[in-house]
Amino acid sequence: MRESITMSDISRYFLYLCLFSFVLFLPVTKTADFDIFFHLRLGELTFENRALPLHDTLSYTAAGQRLYLGDWMSNLILYLTHRWGGWAGLTALKTALFLLTMLFIWKSGNAANMGGGTAALAFTIVLTALSMRFRLNLRPYYFSFLFLSLFLYTFMRYRKDRWKGVYLLPVFQTLWANTHGGGIVGPALTALFFLSEVIRNRGVDRRLGAALLLTALGAGLSPEGFGPYGILYSFIPGMGETTDSAFSISQIDEWAPMTTGMLWGYGLRYTFAFQALVAGSLVFIIAKALKRELTLFQVVLFIGSVLYPLRHVRMIDLSSIALAPFFYGGLLCLPEVLKRPGAVKAVIAGVFIIAIGWFSIFKSPIYAFGVGPKERIFPESAVRLLKEQNIQGRGFNTIPAGSCLLFADKGRKVFIDGRLSYPGEFITTYFHALKSPETFDALDKQYDFRYALAEYGSKPTWKFPFHLNENPGWALVMWDDAGALYLKRTPENEALIDRYGYLVLRPNFNRFSYLDERLGLGLALLHAIDHDIALNPANMGGGTAANMGGGPAALQEAYLAKAYAAYYLDMKETAFNALNAALGMPPDTAFEHLALAQLLIEAGQKEKARKELRRALRLEPFNAEAKTLLKGL
């Protein structure tokens, strides 16, 4: 006889639906990562040539250098997915890999046999997903997410019932070694688990020993062999560090150490979930230690998952996966979690997931829900100008812009890109050239640059070559919210410079002091600014507020520059009009509201000034100048 469906069943299905929807939609974000482009390009080379790209053919500075091939398979998968399914296909691939990762984390919790309910496990999945979120741009490391969760699930199952699936570890390891450098973790984890089981059982487990041996062999079945395992030394404190005269991997944002600002300041929005995972996992570790049930595997895995992200912030993603079973166990150590009836817990958990999902997925100011490249991130207009105007010769480019250029203009060789397949000394010189005009000029003398391409707007200011704004040998010919293009003043470039060259405006991240020396021009300065605003209407959204069509940040900065100049030229009405035009353009920043408030205060319109200052503080709560002005009103 068919059993009737109870309220407990309905509530549980409701929770499953909420959790599945959350995990399904969380990785559906527009692409904002430059590195995807060089992975696509390398995959394309592999597919077209039916051979691995052993040596660099994409740059003129590292031509002939041997390329890293430990992720050749994932590059090929990414390219074929994009070739056959476009950006929608890549989003589907990303979502599938993420869903599988979360599935194995869920199954690991069940395999741990801790006797908990689905509500606690669902909360663990949600927190783990949120902790990984800032690393959810599609790149080969997605395969490390999947294989790490698969390894941990296999270990859990083996401890539970000596699962024969442990013999699949060598197959998983071979695939892992050919999809991402994170594959170096596989044999280390397997060896640690083997040793832990030897200690726990006071004897050698032959089945597990055989799996370990085969896994270690599988780790070398890639074009890189066992070479990547030399990377492990960089995780040892004091190793892998260099002086300022040589390149250090910590100069790359994602490889930088975690700072207090990431833990407690502005960066808390990125790390709060990881910190919660650590806290909950610590509860589990302490509880197991008090019961003398703690294993070597658990101790080392917990310590590594906490310490490695402190050394390299990018390790948060893999560490979150490793901590998830511990956090789940920590929840089950809290009695109040288990006291409520299952149906009530399931409904509460489902509603909680809906609320978190709504605000973190569809209302996020950071992650854009959707498919395809994120708007105002990639220097498409600058690359298009390079191609359409057939600007030839070698160029200087920043690392992210170089990655974009590889895929967008395939016939052009780049100066540097995100592959970083360059000598350490060269990379160090590149970083110096961003700040030092002398270093840039030395590189120019060596390579004879004809153009310079840099991304703009979304990156830290120190990564932009500001000195080109003051270099009389170079002219700014393209500037929007995503990129800037400079041309060297050579005879072949003069016609383009005459047509596209900016007279006074420069990309300077809303710092307008560079206009001070030109204030003596008076009205002529405002005319020059109007010329620059109208210079590239197709790329900057139009020359006026009326036809800007939701113009980009660079156009907003241009109007703010006009307001700045007009204010100091004592043309307050012109400054008001320019500021109002800027306020109608994205993004909405504290800077523009603060500037307008200052003008309103001078005009005696205090109530309107308060409104603008409050808006500025909502956007930037720690803005000291806005606080001071508001207090004075």
ROKOLVO-43320 format. One record per residue (C-alpha): residue in three letters; residue number from 0; x, y, z. Coordinates in steps of 0.001 Angstrom, whole numbers, plus 500000, padded with zeros to 6 digits. Layout:
<pts>
PT  resn  resi      px      py      pz
PT   Ala   NUM       X       Y       Z
...
</pts>
This chain:
<pts>
PT  resn  resi      px      py      pz
PT   Met     0  500000  500000  500000
PT   Arg     1  501316  503425  499056
PT   Glu     2  502402  505513  502019
PT   Ser     3  500978  509018  502337
PT   Ile     4  503262  512029  502101
PT   Thr     5  503729  513674  505489
PT   Met     6  504414  517305  506380
PT   Ser     7  507954  516258  507202
PT   Asp     8  508392  514973  503643
PT   Ile     9  506968  518165  502133
PT   Ser    10  509219  520381  504256
PT   Arg    11  512251  518303  503349
PT   Tyr    12  511459  518523  499620
PT   Phe    13  510984  522262  500042
PT   Leu    14  514441  522505  501580
PT   Tyr    15  515972  520427  498772
PT   Leu    16  514364  522674  496160
PT   Cys    17  515618  525846  497874
PT   Leu    18  519131  524472  498250
PT   Phe    19  519306  523189  494681
PT   Ser    20  518101  526540  493324
PT   Phe    21  520678  528406  495399
PT   Val    22  523569  526223  494232
PT   Leu    23  522272  526297  490655
PT   Phe    24  522072  530083  490365
PT   Leu    25  525002  531205  492527
PT   Pro    26  527681  530537  489867
PT   Val    27  525567  532076  487086
PT   Thr    28  527472  535338  486959
PT   Lys    29  528823  537395  484108
PT   Thr    30  532513  536910  483399
PT   Ala    31  534758  539525  484981
PT   Asp    32  538046  537612  484894
PT   Phe    33  540652  538343  482235
PT   Asp    34  542403  534977  482574
PT   Ile    35  539576  533109  480848
PT   Phe    36  540811  534552  477553
PT   Phe    37  544289  533057  477586
PT   His    38  542859  529702  478640
PT   Leu    39  540503  529839  475653
PT   Arg    40  543376  530806  473367
PT   Leu    41  545588  527958  474564
PT   Gly    42  542718  525529  474131
PT   Glu    43  542184  526867  470635
PT   Leu    44  545843  526295  469746
PT   Thr    45  545620  522721  471024
PT   Phe    46  542476  522062  468991
PT   Glu    47  543660  523699  465770
PT   Asn    48  547133  522165  465787
PT   Arg    49  546026  518795  467201
PT   Ala    50  549069  519100  469445
PT   Leu    51  549973  520685  472740
PT   Pro    52  551436  524231  472577
PT   Leu    53  554837  523357  473998
PT   His    54  556421  526786  473518
PT   Asp    55  555158  530345  473626
PT   Thr    56  554055  531798  470295
PT   Leu    57  551667  534408  471694
PT   Ser    58  554076  537034  473016
PT   Tyr    59  557160  538676  471581
PT   Thr    60  558919  538938  474942
PT   Ala    61  558792  535233  475861
PT   Ala    62  558804  533690  472388
PT   Gly    63  560102  530131  472555
PT   Gln    64  559690  529807  476326
PT   Arg    65  558314  526448  477379
PT   Leu    66  554677  526689  478454
PT   Tyr    67  553061  525081  481482
PT   Leu    68  550888  522201  480265
PT   Gly    69  549403  520900  483492
PT   Asp    70  546002  522345  482581
PT   Trp    71  545948  521497  478865
PT   Met    72  542835  519333  479187
PT   Ser    73  540770  521987  480951
PT   Asn    74  541907  524614  478403
PT   Leu    75  540702  522342  475618
PT   Ile    76  537390  521687  477376
PT   Leu    77  536869  525419  477911
PT   Tyr    78  537610  526229  474287
PT   Leu    79  535406  523481  472845
PT   Thr    80  532579  524489  475174
PT   His    81  532900  528101  474028
PT   Arg    82  533227  527051  470380
PT   Trp    83  530030  525004  470471
PT   Gly    84  528003  526814  473102
PT   Gly    85  529413  530320  473395
PT   Trp    86  529240  532099  476727
PT   Ala    87  526043  530239  477584
PT   Gly    88  527929  526978  477181
PT   Leu    89  530698  528170  479497
PT   Thr    90  528112  529191  482088
PT   Ala    91  526494  525758  481839
PT   Leu    92  529893  524085  482305
PT   Lys    93  530681  526270  485304
PT   Thr    94  527324  525517  486877
PT   Ala    95  527646  521769  486292
PT   Leu    96  531105  521623  487887
PT   Phe    97  529914  523662  490856
PT   Leu    98  526809  521509  491326
PT   Leu    99  528914  518338  491282
PT   Thr   100  531306  519834  493832
PT   Met   101  528455  520708  496182
PT   Leu   102  526922  517261  495632
PT   Phe   103  530070  515496  496815
PT   Ile   104  530343  517825  499816
PT   Trp   105  526763  516853  500676
PT   Lys   106  527540  513164  500208
PT   Ser   107  530665  513556  502368
PT   Gly   108  528487  514847  505187
PT   Asn   109  526187  511857  504867
PT   Ala   110  529122  509453  504588
PT   Ala   111  530635  510868  507789
PT   Asn   112  527678  509225  509562
PT   Met   113  527442  511930  512252
PT   Gly   114  523706  511490  512686
PT   Gly   115  522724  515007  511706
PT   Gly   116  519746  516331  509805
PT   Thr   117  519420  517860  506384
PT   Ala   118  519001  521397  507754
PT   Ala   119  522523  521442  509213
PT   Leu   120  523962  519937  506058
PT   Ala   121  522100  522448  503880
PT   Phe   122  523466  525331  505954
PT   Thr   123  526965  523882  505504
PT   Ile   124  526530  523823  501714
PT   Val   125  525268  527415  501623
PT   Leu   126  528119  528728  503749
PT   Thr   127  530720  526796  501755
PT   Ala   128  529319  528134  498489
PT   Leu   129  529364  531711  499809
PT   Ser   130  532917  531275  501066
PT   Met   131  534040  530178  497593
PT   Arg   132  532058  532822  495770
PT   Phe   133  534789  535319  494986
PT   Arg   134  536624  532493  493193
PT   Leu   135  533733  531483  490968
PT   Asn   136  534983  532933  487687
PT   Leu   137  535386  529983  485338
PT   Arg   138  538987  528833  485116
PT   Pro   139  540777  525467  485337
PT   Tyr   140  540681  525571  489142
PT   Tyr   141  537003  524540  488901
PT   Phe   142  538287  521041  488194
PT   Ser   143  540247  521182  491452
PT   Phe   144  536992  521993  493249
PT   Leu   145  535426  518855  491830
PT   Phe   146  538370  516501  492372
PT   Leu   147  539099  517706  495912
PT   Ser   148  535474  517155  496932
PT   Leu   149  535587  513750  495222
PT   Phe   150  538772  512734  497078
PT   Leu   151  537331  513790  500441
PT   Tyr   152  534102  511926  499752
PT   Thr   153  536099  508814  498864
PT   Phe   154  538023  509026  502142
PT   Met   155  534775  509417  504112
PT   Arg   156  533187  506463  502375
PT   Tyr   157  536272  504337  502893
PT   Arg   158  536322  504985  506621
PT   Lys   159  532629  504149  506784
PT   Asp   160  532527  500847  504868
PT   Arg   161  535929  500294  503198
PT   Trp   162  534432  501416  499891
PT   Lys   163  536070  499798  496865
PT   Gly   164  535699  503082  495024
PT   Val   165  539046  503979  496582
PT   Tyr   166  540583  502271  493545
PT   Leu   167  539168  505056  491380
PT   Leu   168  541474  507586  493044
PT   Pro   169  544316  506955  490533
PT   Val   170  541899  507684  487659
PT   Phe   171  540679  510861  489346
PT   Gln   172  544280  511862  490040
PT   Thr   173  545366  511407  486433
PT   Leu   174  542508  513617  485251
PT   Trp   175  543254  516152  487979
PT   Ala   176  546936  516312  487004
PT   Asn   177  545938  517227  483435
PT   Thr   178  543301  519818  484271
PT   His   179  544814  521987  487008
PT   Gly   180  547939  522494  489071
PT   Gly   181  545871  521845  492178
PT   Gly   182  546373  518181  491350
PT   Ile   183  549483  518265  493534
PT   Val   184  547101  518088  496502
PT   Gly   185  545773  514645  495570
PT   Pro   186  548752  512421  496436
PT   Ala   187  549517  514504  499542
PT   Leu   188  545981  514038  500858
PT   Thr   189  545985  510336  500025
PT   Ala   190  549312  509819  501779
PT   Leu   191  548072  511728  504820
PT   Phe   192  544888  509673  504961
PT   Phe   193  546876  506442  504594
PT   Leu   194  549232  507385  507447
PT   Ser   195  546312  508474  509621
PT   Glu   196  544546  505145  509087
PT   Val   197  547763  503247  509885
PT   Ile   198  547972  505063  513223
PT   Arg   199  544258  504690  513964
PT   Asn   200  544088  500982  513102
PT   Arg   201  547613  500152  514316
PT   Gly   202  548387  498391  511076
PT   Val   203  548876  498852  507330
PT   Asp   204  545774  498787  505147
PT   Arg   205  546930  497047  501965
PT   Arg   206  543965  498149  499879
PT   Leu   207  544526  501763  500826
PT   Gly   208  548277  501360  500347
PT   Ala   209  547751  500069  496809
PT   Ala   210  545434  502979  496040
PT   Leu   211  548073  505387  497366
PT   Leu   212  550808  503879  495196
PT   Leu   213  548659  504010  492055
PT   Thr   214  547521  507553  492860
PT   Ala   215  551151  508662  493207
PT   Leu   216  551907  507130  489798
PT   Gly   217  548831  508759  488259
PT   Ala   218  550058  512132  489474
PT   Gly   219  552946  511915  487026
PT   Leu   220  550840  510982  483992
PT   Ser   221  550699  514457  482510
PT   Pro   222  552958  516499  480203
PT   Glu   223  554461  518090  483319
PT   Gly   224  555243  514767  484997
PT   Phe   225  556177  515262  488632
PT   Gly   226  557575  518753  488005
PT   Pro   227  554680  520680  489591
PT   Tyr   228  555399  519117  492967
PT   Gly   229  558333  521474  493295
PT   Ile   230  555722  524178  493887
PT   Leu   231  555034  522708  497305
PT   Tyr   232  558173  524306  498722
PT   Ser   233  556571  527742  498336
PT   Phe   234  554032  526793  501000
PT   Ile   235  556787  526308  503552
PT   Pro   236  557227  529472  505668
PT   Gly   237  560257  531436  504528
PT   Met   238  560523  529618  501198
PT   Gly   239  559599  531004  497819
PT   Glu   240  559966  534611  498971
PT   Thr   241  562073  537061  497023
PT   Thr   242  563382  540563  497428
PT   Asp   243  562068  543588  495575
PT   Ser   244  564666  543022  492871
PT   Ala   245  562979  539828  491724
PT   Phe   246  559425  538759  491044
PT   Ser   247  557395  537356  493928
PT   Ile   248  554150  535531  493272
PT   Ser   249  552626  537493  496159
PT   Gln   250  552579  540525  493821
PT   Ile   251  549616  538865  492086
PT   Asp   252  546409  539736  493961
PT   Glu   253  545087  536216  494353
PT   Trp   254  548459  534918  495577
PT   Ala   255  548902  537729  498089
PT   Pro   256  548698  536963  501822
PT   Met   257  545472  537679  503657
PT   Thr   258  545492  541024  505436
PT   Thr   259  543597  542263  508484
PT   Gly   260  541560  544409  506098
PT   Met   261  540340  541247  504376
PT   Leu   262  539326  539775  507727
PT   Trp   263  537754  542737  509513
PT   Gly   264  537553  545720  507166
PT   Tyr   265  536014  546196  503743
PT   Gly   266  537125  542703  502751
PT   Leu   267  534848  541135  505360
PT   Arg   268  532156  540889  502680
PT   Tyr   269  534414  538417  500904
PT   Thr   270  535701  536413  503866
PT   Phe   271  532891  536320  506460
PT   Ala   272  531696  532898  505279
PT   Phe   273  535207  531479  505380
PT   Gln   274  535708  532796  508904
PT   Ala   275  532419  531171  509940
PT   Leu   276  533604  527873  508433
PT   Val   277  536814  528088  510441
PT   Ala   278  534946  528871  513677
PT   Gly   279  532481  526023  513228
PT   Ser   280  535253  523616  512262
PT   Leu   281  537188  524561  515383
PT   Val   282  534178  523545  517486
PT   Phe   283  534275  520125  515826
PT   Ile   284  538051  519746  516283
PT   Ile   285  537850  520626  519993
PT   Ala   286  534889  518288  520554
PT   Lys   287  536699  515408  518856
PT   Ala   288  539885  516133  520789
PT   Leu   289  538031  516064  524110
PT   Lys   290  536580  512671  523183
PT   Arg   291  540029  511495  521995
PT   Glu   292  538561  510701  518605
PT   Leu   293  540632  513170  516608
PT   Thr   294  542699  511665  513775
PT   Leu   295  545962  512845  512256
PT   Phe   296  544166  513414  508950
PT   Gln   297  541653  515756  510576
PT   Val   298  544293  517710  512487
PT   Val   299  546590  518307  509522
PT   Leu   300  543752  519023  507111
PT   Phe   301  542232  521568  509495
PT   Ile   302  545538  523326  510188
PT   Gly   303  546426  523457  506504
PT   Ser   304  542977  524735  505546
PT   Val   305  543329  527604  508027
PT   Leu   306  546976  528546  507492
PT   Tyr   307  547321  528328  503697
PT   Pro   308  544658  530985  502972
PT   Leu   309  546499  533298  505360
PT   Arg   310  549565  532889  503156
PT   His   311  547758  532942  499803
PT   Val   312  544218  534328  499728
PT   Arg   313  543316  532262  496677
PT   Met   314  543515  529112  498816
PT   Ile   315  540200  530052  500446
PT   Asp   316  538277  528129  497787
PT   Leu   317  539945  524741  498282
PT   Ser   318  540173  525286  502038
PT   Ser   319  536425  525923  502189
PT   Ile   320  535758  522563  500555
PT   Ala   321  538117  520859  502996
PT   Leu   322  536530  522558  506016
PT   Ala   323  532924  521819  505034
PT   Pro   324  532709  518358  506704
PT   Phe   325  534332  519766  509855
PT   Phe   326  531866  522662  509956
PT   Tyr   327  528969  520244  509561
PT   Gly   328  530299  518247  512486
PT   Gly   329  530653  521457  514478
PT   Leu   330  526980  522296  513905
PT   Leu   331  525995  518930  515245
PT   Cys   332  527911  519667  518441
PT   Leu   333  525442  522462  519179
PT   Pro   334  522382  520922  520902
PT   Glu   335  519890  523621  519926
PT   Val   336  520354  522746  516266
PT   Leu   337  518855  519308  516828
PT   Lys   338  516096  520028  519345
PT   Arg   339  513481  521393  516949
PT   Pro   340  511302  519041  514891
PT   Gly   341  512670  518118  511487
PT   Ala   342  509833  519786  509546
PT   Val   343  510301  523097  511352
PT   Lys   344  514061  523062  510821
PT   Ala   345  513647  522263  507148
PT   Val   346  511181  525114  506537
PT   Ile   347  513290  527622  508464
PT   Ala   348  516402  526523  506579
PT   Gly   349  514579  526781  503245
PT   Val   350  513309  530298  503952
PT   Phe   351  516796  531302  505108
PT   Ile   352  518300  529995  501854
PT   Ile   353  515702  531888  499788
PT   Ala   354  516537  535139  501597
PT   Ile   355  520295  534647  501278
PT   Gly   356  519932  533671  497641
PT   Trp   357  517789  536645  496727
PT   Phe   358  520184  539220  498133
PT   Ser   359  523456  537480  497233
PT   Ile   360  522506  536397  493709
PT   Phe   361  519988  538857  492286
PT   Lys   362  520724  541950  494382
PT   Ser   363  524494  541722  494669
PT   Pro   364  526373  544974  493930
PT   Ile   365  529529  542954  493203
PT   Tyr   366  528507  539868  491231
PT   Ala   367  526417  540457  488117
PT   Phe   368  523895  537681  487560
PT   Gly   369  523757  536627  483910
PT   Val   370  525675  535166  480991
PT   Gly   371  528597  536569  479016
PT   Pro   372  531278  539174  479745
PT   Lys   373  530489  541709  482441
PT   Glu   374  529929  545230  481145
PT   Arg   375  532616  547873  481586
PT   Ile   376  535349  545394  482500
PT   Phe   377  537252  544454  479354
PT   Pro   378  538980  547080  477146
PT   Glu   379  536982  546116  474070
PT   Ser   380  536851  549609  472572
PT   Ala   381  540603  550078  472791
PT   Val   382  541240  546653  471241
PT   Arg   383  538724  547418  468507
PT   Leu   384  540530  550665  467689
PT   Leu   385  543831  548797  467476
PT   Lys   386  542311  546354  465010
PT   Glu   387  540177  548717  462928
PT   Gln   388  542939  551278  462502
PT   Asn   389  545471  548533  461817
PT   Ile   390  547913  549907  464370
PT   Gln   391  551041  547863  463880
PT   Gly   392  554276  547291  465756
PT   Arg   393  555056  546129  469233
PT   Gly   394  553095  547483  472133
PT   Phe   395  553247  547700  475882
PT   Asn   396  550245  546249  477673
PT   Thr   397  549239  545470  481245
PT   Ile   398  548817  541838  482319
PT   Pro   399  544991  541698  482244
PT   Ala   400  544760  543668  479006
PT   Gly   401  547282  541305  477434
PT   Ser   402  545125  538298  478302
PT   Cys   403  542140  539963  476643
PT   Leu   404  544223  540909  473617
PT   Leu   405  545332  537307  473066
PT   Phe   406  541809  536177  472263
PT   Ala   407  540366  539381  470792
PT   Asp   408  543170  540090  468304
PT   Lys   409  544741  536726  467543
PT   Gly   410  547252  537982  465035
PT   Arg   411  548897  540333  467525
PT   Lys   412  551663  539268  469909
PT   Val   413  551477  540695  473401
PT   Phe   414  554052  542179  475745
PT   Ile   415  552838  540259  478800
PT   Asp   416  549669  538421  479853
PT   Gly   417  548210  536418  482698
PT   Arg   418  550060  533216  481829
PT   Leu   419  553174  534815  483348
PT   Ser   420  555394  532458  481350
PT   Tyr   421  558216  534979  481651
PT   Pro   422  561432  535175  483651
PT   Gly   423  560971  536559  487154
PT   Glu   424  563258  539488  486482
PT   Phe   425  561172  540497  483462
PT   Ile   426  557936  540424  485478
PT   Thr   427  559548  542548  488181
PT   Thr   428  560628  545048  485521
PT   Tyr   429  557061  545145  484240
PT   Phe   430  555708  546032  487680
PT   His   431  558323  548755  488033
PT   Ala   432  557442  550119  484584
PT   Leu   433  553868  550730  485724
PT   Lys   434  555127  553246  488280
PT   Ser   435  558493  554381  486943
PT   Pro   436  558762  556429  483713
PT   Glu   437  562484  555661  483652
PT   Thr   438  561879  551897  483653
PT   Phe   439  559169  552289  481014
PT   Asp   440  561486  554353  478810
PT   Ala   441  564171  551678  479141
PT   Leu   442  561716  549036  477979
PT   Asp   443  560591  551321  475166
PT   Lys   444  564190  551685  474045
PT   Gln   445  564596  547899  474107
PT   Tyr   446  561359  546945  472336
PT   Asp   447  560394  550136  470451
PT   Phe   448  556746  550342  471543
PT   Arg   449  554203  551899  469178
PT   Tyr   450  551215  551749  471516
PT   Ala   451  550388  551149  475171
PT   Leu   452  547194  549406  476292
PT   Ala   453  545977  549303  479893
PT   Glu   454  542730  548282  481550
PT   Tyr   455  541076  551011  483585
PT   Gly   456  538458  551574  486225
PT   Ser   457  538098  548234  487989
PT   Lys   458  541727  547704  488997
PT   Pro   459  543853  549214  491805
PT   Thr   460  545390  552535  490829
PT   Trp   461  548975  551324  491265
PT   Lys   462  548481  548999  488295
PT   Phe   463  547868  551874  485888
PT   Pro   464  550791  553650  484123
PT   Phe   465  549875  557218  485120
PT   His   466  553225  558529  483917
PT   Leu   467  552061  558164  480312
PT   Asn   468  549633  561020  480965
PT   Glu   469  552595  563363  481383
PT   Asn   470  554900  561871  478758
PT   Pro   471  555138  564291  475811
PT   Gly   472  556156  561425  473534
PT   Trp   473  552801  559708  473971
PT   Ala   474  549194  560688  473187
PT   Leu   475  545969  559375  474719
PT   Val   476  543671  558324  471865
PT   Met   477  541116  556060  473558
PT   Trp   478  539727  556172  477059
PT   Asp   479  536583  554616  478407
PT   Asp   480  535634  553012  481695
PT   Ala   481  537365  549737  480794
PT   Gly   482  540594  550700  479087
PT   Ala   483  542974  553348  477837
PT   Leu   484  545064  553349  474670
PT   Tyr   485  548097  555547  474096
PT   Leu   486  550004  555969  470839
PT   Lys   487  553624  556943  470538
PT   Arg   488  554089  560163  468615
PT   Thr   489  555584  558733  465446
PT   Pro   490  554975  559815  461831
PT   Glu   491  552758  556783  461152
PT   Asn   492  550629  557538  464219
PT   Glu   493  550229  561285  463805
PT   Ala   494  547063  561100  461676
PT   Leu   495  545336  558962  464293
PT   Ile   496  546537  561218  467091
PT   Asp   497  545186  564267  465285
PT   Arg   498  541826  562531  464918
PT   Tyr   499  541470  560828  468288
PT   Gly   500  543939  562568  470588
PT   Tyr   501  542693  564054  473874
PT   Leu   502  543580  567660  474572
PT   Val   503  543431  567863  478369
PT   Leu   504  541462  565019  479989
PT   Arg   505  543363  562041  481349
PT   Pro   506  542368  558799  483102
PT   Asn   507  543221  559582  486715
PT   Phe   508  540657  557783  488926
PT   Asn   509  538681  560924  489816
PT   Arg   510  541727  562903  490906
PT   Phe   511  541676  566174  489039
PT   Ser   512  544666  568059  490396
PT   Tyr   513  546367  567561  487019
PT   Leu   514  544021  570289  485723
PT   Asp   515  545360  572886  488186
PT   Glu   516  548214  573988  485956
PT   Arg   517  545739  574549  483118
PT   Leu   518  543240  576672  485060
PT   Gly   519  544977  579752  483689
PT   Leu   520  543475  578929  480296
PT   Gly   521  540083  579962  481655
PT   Leu   522  537167  579382  479304
PT   Ala   523  539502  577759  476780
PT   Leu   524  540033  574910  479266
PT   Leu   525  536299  574201  479405
PT   His   526  536140  574219  475605
PT   Ala   527  539015  571712  475502
PT   Ile   528  537209  569491  478023
PT   Asp   529  534033  569637  475914
PT   His   530  536122  568592  472916
PT   Asp   531  537434  565585  474843
PT   Ile   532  533978  564634  476116
PT   Ala   533  532640  564559  472569
PT   Leu   534  535737  562909  471129
PT   Asn   535  534621  559267  471055
PT   Pro   536  530827  559207  471328
PT   Ala   537  530597  555597  470146
PT   Asn   538  532869  554437  472938
PT   Met   539  532026  556909  475677
PT   Gly   540  528255  556918  475393
PT   Gly   541  527868  560265  473643
PT   Gly   542  528950  563822  474140
PT   Thr   543  526089  565118  476278
PT   Ala   544  524007  563961  479184
PT   Ala   545  520967  563890  476917
PT   Asn   546  522268  561273  474509
PT   Met   547  524682  559384  476715
PT   Gly   548  522420  556311  476908
PT   Gly   549  523619  555251  480334
PT   Gly   550  527176  556319  479630
PT   Pro   551  530175  554629  481261
PT   Ala   552  532314  555681  484185
PT   Ala   553  534936  557397  482060
PT   Leu   554  532320  559803  480704
PT   Gln   555  531198  560432  484263
PT   Glu   556  534796  561196  485209
PT   Ala   557  535006  563617  482284
PT   Tyr   558  531986  565562  483533
PT   Leu   559  533385  565548  487056
PT   Ala   560  536603  566984  485649
PT   Lys   561  534578  569708  483969
PT   Ala   562  532810  570429  487264
PT   Tyr   563  536185  570636  489007
PT   Ala   564  537577  573077  486475
PT   Ala   565  534413  575194  486410
PT   Tyr   566  534318  575372  490211
PT   Tyr   567  537839  576743  490456
PT   Leu   568  537153  579113  487561
PT   Asp   569  534277  580460  489675
PT   Met   570  531683  579293  487141
PT   Lys   571  529360  577691  489686
PT   Glu   572  526375  577218  487394
PT   Thr   573  528505  575337  484875
PT   Ala   574  529898  573228  487719
PT   Phe   575  526338  572444  488921
PT   Asn   576  525273  571383  485443
PT   Ala   577  528325  569170  484971
PT   Leu   578  527806  567517  488361
PT   Asn   579  524139  566881  487638
PT   Ala   580  525120  565288  484336
PT   Ala   581  527643  563074  486155
PT   Leu   582  525028  562018  488714
PT   Gly   583  522899  560587  485921
PT   Met   584  525667  558241  484826
PT   Pro   585  526903  554974  486329
PT   Pro   586  528467  554212  488690
PT   Asp   587  526832  555869  491685
PT   Thr   588  529781  557022  493817
PT   Ala   589  530230  558865  497102
PT   Phe   590  532659  561223  495380
PT   Glu   591  530078  562850  493101
PT   His   592  527491  563267  495875
PT   Leu   593  530121  564802  498149
PT   Ala   594  531181  567242  495438
PT   Leu   595  527600  568294  494783
PT   Ala   596  526981  568729  498523
PT   Gln   597  529903  571134  498756
PT   Leu   598  528431  573256  495981
PT   Leu   599  525006  573162  497594
PT   Ile   600  526473  574306  500912
PT   Glu   601  528078  577291  499202
PT   Ala   602  524743  578080  497573
PT   Gly   603  523029  577957  500969
PT   Gln   604  520906  574910  500087
PT   Lys   605  521651  573013  503274
PT   Glu   606  518770  570539  503184
PT   Lys   607  519703  569369  499679
PT   Ala   608  523339  569195  500813
PT   Arg   609  522352  566942  503735
PT   Lys   610  520548  564625  501332
PT   Glu   611  523637  564324  499120
PT   Leu   612  525925  563768  502104
PT   Arg   613  523684  561028  503474
PT   Arg   614  523719  559378  500064
PT   Ala   615  527520  559608  500014
PT   Leu   616  527728  557944  503443
PT   Arg   617  525393  555139  502385
PT   Leu   618  527762  554409  499524
PT   Glu   619  530909  554936  501592
PT   Pro   620  530159  554740  505348
PT   Phe   621  533700  555654  506428
PT   Asn   622  534064  558822  504346
PT   Ala   623  535522  561238  506892
PT   Glu   624  534947  564377  504801
PT   Ala   625  531255  563597  504329
PT   Lys   626  530872  562951  508072
PT   Thr   627  532558  566241  508931
PT   Leu   628  530406  568267  506520
PT   Leu   629  527194  566608  507697
PT   Lys   630  528095  567270  511311
PT   Gly   631  528748  570926  510484
PT   Leu   632  525263  571300  509030
</pts>
